[in-house]
Amino acid sequence: MLGLIRLQCVIMSIHKVSSSDVNVNVSEKPHRYTPSIRETIQGFGAETTAHGIPRVIDRPRYRSKLFWAVLLLALFGVFIFQAVRLLRDYYTFNTKIELVNSEEVEFPAITVCNLNRIRLSRLPNNKRWESINNQTAYESNQNSSPVRPTPPFGDSTIPPLPPRPDIPNILERDRITTPPVSNHPPDEKSHDRIQRDVDDGGDENYDWFRDSIGEEEYQWPHSTPSPGIGRVVGLPPTHLGSLGSPYLGIRPPSPTKEELREMGHRREDFILECRFNKQRCGADDFRVIQNKQYGNCFTFNGVTSTQSSPRRVTKAGSGFGLHLTLYIEHDEYIGAMTEDTGVRIVAHPRDILPHPEDLGLSFSPGFTSNIGLRQVEIKRLPHPHGNCTYGKDRRHLSDDVYEYNIISCQKRCLQDGLADRCGCVTDIYNDYDSFPQCNRTNRICRQTVEKSFYQNQMDCKCPAKCREFIYNTKATSSVWPSEKHLDYWKKRIERPRGFVQHPAFTAIQNIEEARKNLVKVKVYFEELNYELVEQVPAHTFESAVGTIGGLIGLYIGFSLITVSEILVLFYDVARLMIVKAFYKETVDGSES
């Protein structure tokens, strides 16, 4: 029994000793080896996939290390140079021109305008239009009088022309001598007299910017008027048209939209005949668009048309497309407001506001005009390759109905500047119904704004549209109608509107009247295929990354794996520096 007790005591003592040894071993942590920064870099050189760096690190001789280091830096510089050029070219583009074959093409909108804004028979007899009424009455008297030779000055056997209160005597203009060029202004009394005479027959809404006689003269920088040109004794330059014009001093009022609606040409009179793709169309297929310079214009196939979908053509050639016979009502022309006779036509995308004064073509009466169209689609690149816009963030005229284009944006910029600075506008767009027309009291302000606009001093910011359609035109003409065709044509239009006879039937009695009043127009596609002009990036993102990868592999033997290894090396070196700095602070603190 005693022996058993002793054995248990020995076993317990052995167990305590072994347990204490185990506790000591568990509590003591083995010392972890921390490599130095140099050893880390040497390990990177031995394991990296880069081709040049191991030779710089592992070479035993300094000459060999220096050679490989210089070579590696030189090739790295070449790579940087090539990469910078590539990145610079990344923001450029190339232009690709392609001919696209198509079996069906959307027909553009066609806007037609009479060159005469106001009908003579509709002129109101009021003070606003008094000067125009006086001038037209004077023209009527002159045209009704027999033609006779002009007598020499001072001959009293033939009575002189009736005096004009608003302009100098026409027969006396040749006796006015041009004075020497002087820096002094014209005689103030003469200026005031002429101003009063014009004001009596003028209007506060006079179109200062552009009237039917000519454009207002601006004194641009670095421009000196030639001696004797555009100067008459006693008359300031702003009151003169051409010295040979009989309308000196006439200032036509700028018609309002209501006046154009009442006094302008009507579509049922203007559109005499209409056919599209050999099918009859009529005046109801046109929509009125009022234009400051041409009055009531009429658009076929426009975005505001009753036609739910755009009209399309499947055949090319002059036998198809839009055929029009237009009656311009030559007897309704007002000489003081209209210089030319004929029509203005512009082909444009149906969702773009037409600007016939800027983009249209003019055609004379007495001719058949063939207008061949070729469609061009242009695709431009936005940022970062280009600076085009889709128009959603740009203000332009009638932006609630029409899409963006450069001309609408520029015109809106000008009118916005006038409205903001002068409180008036010079056009009749629907966007500015709440603003009055500029008049004489706004003249200085208006000229200042327009001058800034013409000299590109206004911050308009009207870039090109990223995708747009344009229509290149080619026009030919021939005399129409022929004498033998006139009777046949009159029989065809004798009763085109049921029981209501068209005014042209009674107004046109002979070939002379026909060729003074009629314009025949054919608008068609020369070919259904169209030209696509597209800007393409010089480098896509994928091609740029591939090119840079090829360059870095060619010059310094790097890959994405190598770049990852370098990043890991930077991390290890930074961690070692932080650990060493922390360990040094800990040791210094414990010693103190």
C-alpha positions as CSV (number, residue, x, y, z in Angstrom):
1,M,0.0,0.0,0.0
2,L,2.8,2.3,1.0
3,G,4.5,1.6,-2.3
4,L,1.5,2.4,-4.3
5,I,1.2,5.8,-2.6
6,R,4.8,6.6,-3.4
7,L,4.3,5.7,-7.0
8,Q,1.4,8.1,-7.4
9,C,3.5,10.9,-5.8
10,V,6.3,10.3,-8.3
11,I,3.8,10.3,-11.3
12,M,2.2,13.6,-10.0
13,S,5.6,15.3,-9.7
14,I,6.6,14.2,-13.2
15,H,3.3,15.6,-14.5
16,K,3.9,19.0,-12.9
17,V,7.4,19.3,-14.2
18,S,6.3,18.5,-17.8
19,S,3.3,20.9,-17.5
20,S,5.6,23.7,-16.4
21,D,7.9,23.0,-19.3
22,V,5.1,23.1,-21.8
23,N,3.8,26.4,-20.4
24,V,7.2,27.9,-20.8
25,N,7.5,26.8,-24.4
26,V,4.0,28.0,-25.3
27,S,4.5,31.5,-23.8
28,E,7.8,32.1,-25.5
29,K,7.3,33.2,-29.2
30,P,10.1,32.4,-31.7
31,H,12.0,35.4,-33.1
32,R,10.7,36.5,-36.6
33,Y,13.3,37.5,-39.2
34,T,12.7,40.9,-40.9
35,P,14.6,41.5,-44.1
36,S,16.2,44.8,-44.9
37,I,15.1,47.1,-47.7
38,R,18.2,46.1,-49.7
39,E,17.4,42.4,-49.4
40,T,13.8,43.1,-50.5
41,I,14.9,44.8,-53.6
42,Q,17.4,42.0,-54.4
43,G,14.6,39.5,-53.9
44,F,12.5,41.5,-56.4
45,G,15.3,41.5,-58.9
46,A,15.6,37.8,-58.6
47,E,11.9,37.0,-59.0
48,T,10.5,39.8,-61.3
49,T,9.3,39.1,-64.8
50,A,10.8,42.3,-66.2
51,H,13.8,41.8,-68.5
52,G,16.1,44.7,-67.7
53,I,15.7,45.2,-64.0
54,P,17.3,41.8,-62.8
55,R,20.4,42.7,-64.8
56,V,20.7,46.0,-63.0
57,I,20.4,44.4,-59.6
58,D,22.2,41.1,-59.9
59,R,25.3,42.1,-61.9
60,P,28.4,41.7,-59.8
61,R,30.3,44.5,-61.4
62,Y,29.3,48.2,-61.2
63,R,30.2,48.7,-64.9
64,S,27.7,46.1,-65.9
65,K,25.1,47.6,-63.5
66,L,25.7,51.0,-65.0
67,F,25.4,49.8,-68.5
68,W,22.0,48.1,-68.0
69,A,20.7,51.0,-65.9
70,V,21.5,53.5,-68.6
71,L,20.0,51.3,-71.3
72,L,16.9,50.7,-69.3
73,L,16.4,54.5,-68.6
74,A,17.0,55.3,-72.3
75,L,14.4,52.8,-73.5
76,F,12.0,54.0,-70.8
77,G,12.4,57.5,-72.1
78,V,11.7,56.4,-75.7
79,F,8.6,54.6,-74.4
80,I,7.4,57.8,-72.6
81,F,7.9,59.8,-75.8
82,Q,5.9,57.3,-77.9
83,A,3.1,57.1,-75.3
84,V,2.7,60.9,-75.0
85,R,2.3,61.1,-78.8
86,L,-0.2,58.3,-78.7
87,L,-2.3,60.0,-76.0
88,R,-2.2,63.2,-78.0
89,D,-3.5,61.4,-81.1
90,Y,-6.2,59.7,-79.0
91,Y,-8.2,63.0,-78.9
92,T,-8.0,63.5,-82.7
93,F,-10.2,62.0,-85.4
94,N,-10.2,61.0,-89.0
95,T,-12.9,61.7,-91.5
96,K,-14.4,58.7,-93.4
97,I,-16.6,59.3,-96.5
98,E,-18.8,56.5,-97.6
99,L,-21.5,56.1,-100.3
100,V,-24.6,54.5,-98.8
101,N,-27.0,52.7,-101.1
102,S,-30.6,53.0,-100.3
103,E,-33.9,52.0,-102.0
104,E,-35.9,54.6,-100.1
105,V,-35.0,58.1,-98.9
106,E,-36.9,60.6,-96.7
107,F,-37.9,63.6,-98.7
108,P,-36.8,66.9,-97.2
109,A,-39.0,69.8,-96.2
110,I,-39.3,72.4,-99.0
111,T,-40.0,76.0,-98.0
112,V,-41.0,78.5,-100.7
113,C,-41.3,82.2,-100.3
114,N,-42.4,85.1,-102.5
115,L,-39.6,87.8,-102.7
116,N,-42.3,90.4,-102.1
117,R,-43.5,90.7,-98.5
118,I,-46.6,92.9,-98.7
119,R,-49.3,93.0,-101.3
120,L,-49.8,96.4,-102.8
121,S,-53.6,96.1,-102.7
122,R,-53.6,95.4,-99.0
123,L,-51.6,98.4,-97.9
124,P,-53.5,100.2,-95.2
125,N,-54.1,103.9,-95.5
126,N,-52.6,105.1,-92.3
127,K,-49.7,107.1,-91.0
128,R,-47.5,104.1,-90.4
129,W,-47.5,103.2,-94.1
130,E,-47.9,106.7,-95.5
131,S,-44.4,107.0,-97.0
132,I,-44.9,103.7,-98.9
133,N,-48.4,104.7,-100.1
134,N,-47.0,108.1,-101.4
135,Q,-44.2,106.3,-103.2
136,T,-46.5,103.7,-104.9
137,A,-48.9,106.5,-105.9
138,Y,-46.0,108.3,-107.5
139,E,-44.9,105.2,-109.3
140,S,-48.4,104.6,-110.6
141,N,-48.5,108.2,-112.0
142,Q,-45.1,107.8,-113.6
143,N,-46.0,104.4,-115.2
144,S,-49.3,105.7,-116.6
145,S,-47.7,108.8,-118.2
146,P,-46.4,108.5,-121.8
147,V,-42.7,107.9,-122.2
148,R,-40.9,111.1,-123.3
149,P,-37.3,112.2,-123.4
150,T,-35.8,113.9,-120.4
151,P,-35.4,117.7,-121.1
152,P,-32.3,119.6,-120.3
153,F,-32.3,121.2,-116.9
154,G,-34.0,124.6,-116.8
155,D,-36.4,123.7,-119.7
156,S,-39.8,125.1,-118.7
157,T,-41.7,123.6,-121.6
158,I,-42.1,120.3,-119.7
159,P,-43.3,120.4,-116.1
160,P,-41.0,119.0,-113.5
161,L,-41.7,115.9,-111.5
162,P,-44.0,116.3,-108.6
163,P,-42.0,117.4,-105.5
164,R,-41.2,114.7,-102.9
165,P,-41.3,115.9,-99.3
166,D,-39.2,113.0,-98.0
167,I,-36.4,112.9,-100.6
168,P,-34.5,115.3,-102.7
169,N,-35.7,116.0,-106.3
170,I,-34.6,113.1,-108.4
171,L,-33.8,115.3,-111.4
172,E,-31.7,117.5,-109.3
173,R,-29.4,114.8,-108.0
174,D,-27.1,115.0,-110.9
175,R,-26.5,118.7,-110.2
176,I,-25.4,118.0,-106.6
177,T,-21.6,118.2,-106.4
178,T,-19.7,116.2,-104.0
179,P,-17.9,118.3,-101.4
180,P,-14.4,117.7,-100.2
181,V,-14.1,115.0,-97.6
182,S,-14.3,116.7,-94.2
183,N,-14.2,115.5,-90.6
184,H,-17.1,117.8,-89.7
185,P,-20.6,116.4,-89.5
186,P,-23.3,117.4,-92.0
187,D,-25.2,120.5,-91.5
188,E,-27.4,120.0,-88.5
189,K,-30.3,122.1,-89.9
190,S,-30.4,119.9,-93.0
191,H,-30.1,116.8,-90.9
192,D,-33.0,117.9,-88.7
193,R,-35.1,118.9,-91.8
194,I,-34.6,115.5,-93.4
195,Q,-35.2,113.7,-90.1
196,R,-38.5,115.5,-89.6
197,D,-39.6,114.8,-93.2
198,V,-38.8,111.1,-92.9
199,D,-40.3,110.9,-89.4
200,D,-43.6,112.2,-90.8
201,G,-43.9,109.4,-93.2
202,G,-41.9,106.7,-91.3
203,D,-42.6,104.5,-88.4
204,E,-41.1,103.7,-85.0
205,N,-40.7,100.0,-86.0
206,Y,-38.5,100.8,-88.9
207,D,-36.2,97.9,-89.8
208,W,-32.8,99.5,-89.1
209,F,-31.0,96.2,-89.6
210,R,-32.0,95.4,-93.2
211,D,-34.6,97.0,-95.3
212,S,-35.5,96.3,-98.9
213,I,-33.2,99.0,-100.3
214,G,-30.0,98.0,-98.7
215,E,-28.2,97.3,-95.5
216,E,-27.3,99.9,-92.9
217,E,-23.7,101.1,-93.2
218,Y,-21.5,100.6,-90.2
219,Q,-18.2,102.3,-89.5
220,W,-16.0,99.3,-88.9
221,P,-12.5,99.6,-87.5
222,H,-9.7,100.3,-90.0
223,S,-12.2,101.3,-92.7
224,T,-12.2,104.7,-94.4
225,P,-15.0,105.7,-96.8
226,S,-13.9,106.6,-100.3
227,P,-14.2,110.3,-101.1
228,G,-17.5,111.2,-102.8
229,I,-19.1,107.8,-102.5
230,G,-22.4,107.7,-100.7
231,R,-22.3,111.4,-99.8
232,V,-24.8,114.0,-100.9
233,V,-24.8,117.6,-99.7
234,G,-26.9,118.1,-96.7
235,L,-27.9,114.4,-96.2
236,P,-26.3,112.2,-93.5
237,P,-25.3,108.8,-94.9
238,T,-27.9,106.8,-92.9
239,H,-30.6,108.5,-94.9
240,L,-29.3,107.4,-98.3
241,G,-29.7,104.3,-100.4
242,S,-27.9,104.2,-103.7
243,L,-27.5,107.5,-105.5
244,G,-29.2,105.9,-108.5
245,S,-32.2,104.7,-106.6
246,P,-35.5,106.6,-106.8
247,Y,-36.2,105.6,-103.2
248,L,-33.8,107.9,-101.4
249,G,-35.1,108.5,-97.9
250,I,-37.9,105.9,-98.0
251,R,-37.9,103.9,-94.8
252,P,-40.3,100.9,-95.1
253,P,-41.8,99.9,-91.8
254,S,-41.0,96.4,-90.5
255,P,-44.2,94.5,-90.7
256,T,-45.5,92.7,-87.6
257,K,-46.8,89.1,-87.7
258,E,-50.3,90.3,-87.7
259,E,-49.7,92.6,-90.6
260,L,-48.0,89.8,-92.6
261,R,-51.0,87.6,-91.9
262,E,-53.3,90.2,-93.3
263,M,-51.2,91.9,-96.0
264,G,-48.8,89.1,-97.1
265,H,-49.3,86.7,-99.9
266,R,-51.7,83.8,-99.3
267,R,-50.8,80.2,-99.9
268,E,-54.1,79.5,-101.9
269,D,-53.0,82.2,-104.3
270,F,-49.3,81.5,-104.3
271,I,-49.5,77.7,-104.8
272,L,-51.1,77.4,-108.2
273,E,-50.3,73.7,-108.9
274,C,-48.7,71.0,-106.7
275,R,-47.8,67.4,-107.4
276,F,-45.7,65.0,-105.3
277,N,-44.5,61.7,-106.8
278,K,-47.1,62.1,-109.6
279,Q,-50.0,62.5,-107.1
280,R,-51.9,65.8,-106.7
281,C,-51.3,67.9,-103.6
282,G,-52.5,71.3,-102.8
283,A,-52.2,74.5,-100.7
284,D,-53.5,72.6,-97.6
285,D,-50.3,70.5,-97.6
286,F,-48.3,73.6,-96.9
287,R,-47.9,75.3,-93.5
288,V,-47.2,79.1,-93.1
289,I,-43.9,80.1,-91.6
290,Q,-43.4,83.9,-91.2
291,N,-40.1,85.3,-92.1
292,K,-39.0,88.9,-91.5
293,Q,-37.4,89.4,-94.9
294,Y,-39.8,87.4,-97.1
295,G,-43.1,87.6,-95.2
296,N,-45.3,84.6,-95.4
297,C,-43.4,81.5,-96.5
298,F,-44.9,78.0,-97.0
299,T,-43.4,74.7,-96.0
300,F,-44.2,71.3,-97.6
301,N,-43.5,68.2,-95.6
302,G,-42.5,70.1,-92.5
303,V,-42.6,68.9,-88.9
304,T,-45.7,70.9,-88.2
305,S,-47.5,69.5,-91.2
306,T,-50.7,67.5,-90.9
307,Q,-48.8,64.6,-92.4
308,S,-48.2,62.2,-89.5
309,S,-45.1,60.6,-91.1
310,P,-42.5,62.1,-93.4
311,R,-43.0,61.7,-97.1
312,R,-40.5,59.3,-98.8
313,V,-39.4,58.7,-102.3
314,T,-38.5,55.5,-104.0
315,K,-37.6,56.8,-107.4
316,A,-35.0,59.3,-108.5
317,G,-35.2,61.8,-111.4
318,S,-37.1,64.9,-112.4
319,G,-40.2,63.0,-113.1
320,F,-40.7,62.4,-109.3
321,G,-40.4,64.5,-106.2
322,L,-42.2,67.8,-105.8
323,H,-43.5,69.8,-108.8
324,L,-44.9,73.3,-108.2
325,T,-46.3,76.1,-110.2
326,L,-46.2,79.4,-108.3
327,Y,-48.1,82.6,-109.0
328,I,-46.1,85.5,-107.6
329,E,-48.7,88.3,-108.3
330,H,-46.2,90.7,-109.9
331,D,-48.8,93.5,-109.9
332,E,-48.8,93.3,-106.1
333,Y,-45.1,94.1,-105.8
334,I,-44.0,97.2,-103.9
335,G,-41.0,98.8,-105.5
336,A,-39.9,100.6,-102.3
337,M,-39.7,97.3,-100.4
338,T,-38.7,94.7,-103.0
339,E,-35.8,94.9,-105.4
340,D,-36.0,91.4,-107.1
341,T,-38.9,89.5,-108.7
342,G,-39.3,85.8,-108.1
343,V,-39.3,83.2,-105.4
344,R,-37.0,81.9,-102.7
345,I,-36.7,78.1,-102.1
346,V,-34.8,76.2,-99.5
347,A,-34.6,72.4,-98.9
348,H,-34.0,71.5,-95.3
349,P,-34.6,68.6,-92.8
350,R,-38.2,68.7,-91.7
351,D,-37.3,69.1,-88.0
352,I,-35.1,72.2,-88.7
353,L,-36.4,75.8,-88.7
354,P,-35.9,77.1,-92.3
355,H,-33.8,80.2,-92.9
356,P,-34.4,81.1,-96.5
357,E,-32.6,84.4,-96.2
358,D,-29.4,82.6,-95.4
359,L,-29.6,79.2,-97.2
360,G,-32.2,79.5,-100.0
361,L,-31.9,79.8,-103.7
362,S,-33.8,82.5,-105.8
363,F,-35.5,81.8,-109.0
364,S,-37.0,84.2,-111.6
365,P,-40.4,84.0,-113.1
366,G,-40.8,82.8,-116.7
367,F,-38.6,79.8,-116.2
368,T,-38.9,76.1,-115.3
369,S,-36.3,75.5,-112.6
370,N,-35.0,72.0,-111.9
371,I,-33.5,71.5,-108.5
372,G,-31.6,68.3,-108.1
373,L,-30.8,67.2,-104.6
374,R,-28.1,65.0,-103.1
375,Q,-28.4,64.1,-99.5
376,V,-25.4,64.2,-97.2
377,E,-25.4,62.8,-93.7
378,I,-22.7,64.2,-91.4
379,K,-21.7,62.5,-88.1
380,R,-19.4,64.3,-85.8
381,L,-17.7,63.3,-82.6
382,P,-18.4,64.8,-79.2
383,H,-16.0,65.4,-76.4
384,P,-13.2,64.3,-75.9
385,H,-12.5,63.8,-79.7
386,G,-14.5,66.8,-80.9
387,N,-16.8,69.6,-79.7
388,C,-20.1,68.9,-81.3
389,T,-23.4,68.9,-79.5
390,Y,-26.7,67.0,-79.6
391,G,-28.5,70.3,-79.0
392,K,-30.3,69.3,-75.7
393,D,-28.3,71.7,-73.7
394,R,-28.2,74.6,-76.2
395,R,-30.8,77.3,-76.7
396,H,-32.0,78.0,-80.2
397,L,-35.0,79.4,-82.0
398,S,-38.3,77.6,-81.5
399,D,-36.6,74.9,-79.5
400,D,-40.0,73.5,-78.4
401,V,-40.8,72.5,-82.0
402,Y,-37.6,72.3,-84.0
403,E,-34.2,70.7,-83.4
404,Y,-30.9,72.4,-82.9
405,N,-28.8,73.9,-85.7
406,I,-26.0,76.5,-85.8
407,I,-28.0,79.3,-87.6
408,S,-30.9,79.0,-85.1
409,C,-28.5,79.2,-82.2
410,Q,-26.6,82.2,-83.6
411,K,-29.8,84.1,-84.4
412,R,-31.1,83.3,-80.9
413,C,-27.9,84.6,-79.4
414,L,-28.2,87.9,-81.2
415,Q,-31.9,88.3,-80.3
416,D,-31.2,87.4,-76.7
417,G,-28.4,90.0,-76.6
418,L,-30.8,92.7,-77.9
419,A,-33.6,91.7,-75.6
420,D,-31.2,91.7,-72.5
421,R,-29.4,95.0,-73.3
422,C,-31.9,97.0,-75.3
423,G,-35.2,95.6,-74.3
424,C,-36.2,95.0,-77.9
425,V,-35.7,92.6,-80.8
426,T,-35.3,92.9,-84.6
427,D,-37.1,89.8,-85.7
428,I,-40.5,88.2,-85.5
429,Y,-39.8,84.8,-84.1
430,N,-42.3,83.4,-81.7
431,D,-39.8,83.2,-78.9
432,Y,-39.9,87.0,-78.5
433,D,-43.6,87.8,-78.7
434,S,-43.3,89.7,-75.4
435,F,-40.6,92.1,-76.7
436,P,-41.3,95.1,-78.9
437,Q,-39.5,95.7,-82.2
438,C,-36.4,97.9,-82.0
439,N,-37.0,101.5,-83.1
440,R,-35.1,104.7,-83.5
441,T,-34.8,105.2,-79.8
442,N,-32.9,101.9,-79.5
443,R,-30.6,102.6,-82.4
444,I,-27.3,103.1,-80.6
445,C,-27.9,100.1,-78.3
446,R,-28.9,97.9,-81.2
447,Q,-26.0,98.9,-83.3
448,T,-23.6,98.2,-80.4
449,V,-25.0,94.7,-79.9
450,E,-25.0,93.9,-83.6
451,K,-21.5,95.1,-84.0
452,S,-20.3,92.8,-81.2
453,F,-22.2,89.9,-82.8
454,Y,-20.7,90.5,-86.2
455,Q,-17.2,90.7,-84.8
456,N,-17.6,87.5,-82.8
457,Q,-17.3,89.3,-79.4
458,M,-20.5,87.7,-78.0
459,D,-20.1,84.4,-76.2
460,C,-22.7,82.6,-78.3
461,K,-21.2,79.0,-78.1
462,C,-22.9,77.5,-81.1
463,P,-21.0,74.3,-82.0
464,A,-22.0,72.1,-84.9
465,K,-24.6,69.4,-84.4
466,C,-23.3,65.8,-83.9
467,R,-25.6,64.4,-86.5
468,E,-27.3,66.4,-89.2
469,F,-28.5,66.2,-92.8
470,I,-27.7,68.7,-95.5
471,Y,-28.9,68.8,-99.1
472,N,-26.5,69.8,-101.9
473,T,-28.4,71.3,-104.8
474,K,-27.8,71.7,-108.5
475,A,-30.2,73.9,-110.4
476,T,-30.9,74.3,-114.1
477,S,-33.6,76.3,-115.9
478,S,-35.4,76.8,-119.2
479,V,-37.8,79.4,-120.4
480,W,-41.4,78.6,-119.5
481,P,-44.2,78.7,-120.7
482,S,-43.7,78.6,-124.4
483,E,-46.2,80.6,-126.5
484,K,-47.9,77.5,-127.8
485,H,-48.2,75.9,-124.4
486,L,-49.9,78.9,-122.7
487,D,-53.4,78.2,-124.0
488,Y,-53.1,74.5,-123.0
489,W,-51.9,75.5,-119.5
490,K,-54.8,78.0,-119.1
491,K,-57.3,75.3,-119.9
492,R,-55.8,73.1,-117.3
493,I,-56.0,75.6,-114.5
494,E,-59.3,77.1,-115.6
495,R,-61.2,75.7,-112.6
496,P,-58.7,74.0,-110.3
497,R,-60.7,74.8,-107.1
498,G,-64.1,73.6,-108.1
499,F,-66.4,76.5,-108.9
500,V,-63.9,79.2,-107.7
501,Q,-61.6,80.4,-110.4
502,H,-58.0,81.1,-109.6
503,P,-57.0,84.8,-109.9
504,A,-54.2,83.8,-112.2
505,F,-56.6,82.7,-114.9
506,T,-58.0,86.3,-115.3
507,A,-54.7,88.1,-114.6
508,I,-52.7,86.2,-117.2
509,Q,-53.9,87.1,-120.6
510,N,-50.8,86.8,-122.7
511,I,-47.3,85.3,-122.8
512,E,-45.8,88.5,-121.3
513,E,-48.0,88.4,-118.2
514,A,-47.4,84.7,-117.9
515,R,-43.6,85.1,-117.8
516,K,-43.9,87.9,-115.4
517,N,-46.0,86.0,-112.9
518,L,-45.4,82.3,-113.1
519,V,-42.5,80.2,-111.7
520,K,-42.4,76.4,-112.3
521,V,-40.2,74.4,-109.9
522,K,-39.2,70.7,-109.8
523,V,-37.4,69.4,-106.7
524,Y,-36.2,65.9,-106.9
525,F,-33.4,63.5,-105.9
526,E,-30.7,63.0,-108.5
527,E,-29.9,59.6,-106.9
528,L,-31.3,57.7,-103.9
529,N,-27.9,56.8,-102.6
530,Y,-26.5,59.3,-100.2
531,E,-23.1,60.4,-98.9
532,L,-22.1,59.6,-95.3
533,V,-19.4,61.8,-93.9
534,E,-18.4,60.4,-90.5
535,Q,-15.7,61.4,-88.0
536,V,-14.1,58.3,-86.4
537,P,-11.6,58.4,-83.5
538,A,-8.0,58.0,-84.5
539,H,-7.7,55.5,-81.6
540,T,-10.4,53.8,-79.6
541,F,-9.8,53.0,-76.0
542,E,-9.1,49.4,-76.7
543,S,-6.6,50.2,-79.5
544,A,-4.9,52.8,-77.3
545,V,-4.4,50.3,-74.4
546,G,-3.1,47.6,-76.9
547,T,-0.7,50.1,-78.5
548,I,0.7,51.2,-75.1
549,G,1.0,47.6,-74.0
550,G,2.9,46.8,-77.2
551,L,5.3,49.8,-76.7
552,I,6.0,49.0,-73.0
553,G,6.7,45.4,-73.9
554,L,8.9,46.3,-76.8
555,Y,11.1,48.8,-75.1
556,I,11.4,47.7,-71.5
557,G,9.8,44.2,-71.4
558,F,7.0,45.1,-69.0
559,S,3.6,43.5,-68.8
560,L,0.6,44.0,-66.4
561,I,2.1,41.3,-64.2
562,T,5.3,43.3,-64.1
563,V,3.4,46.4,-63.1
564,S,1.7,44.4,-60.3
565,E,5.1,43.2,-59.1
566,I,6.4,46.8,-59.0
567,L,3.4,47.9,-57.0
568,V,3.9,45.1,-54.5
569,L,7.6,46.1,-54.2
570,F,6.6,49.7,-53.4
571,Y,4.2,48.3,-50.7
572,D,6.9,46.1,-49.1
573,V,9.5,48.9,-49.0
574,A,7.0,51.3,-47.5
575,R,5.9,48.8,-44.9
576,L,9.5,48.0,-43.9
577,M,10.3,51.7,-43.5
578,I,7.3,52.2,-41.3
579,V,8.1,49.1,-39.2
580,K,11.8,50.1,-38.7
581,A,10.7,53.6,-37.8
582,F,8.2,52.3,-35.2
583,Y,10.7,49.7,-33.8
584,K,13.3,52.5,-33.4
585,E,10.9,54.6,-31.4
586,T,9.9,51.6,-29.2
587,V,13.6,50.7,-28.5
588,D,14.4,54.3,-27.6
589,G,11.5,54.5,-25.3
590,S,12.3,51.3,-23.5
591,E,16.0,52.3,-22.9
592,S,14.9,55.6,-21.5
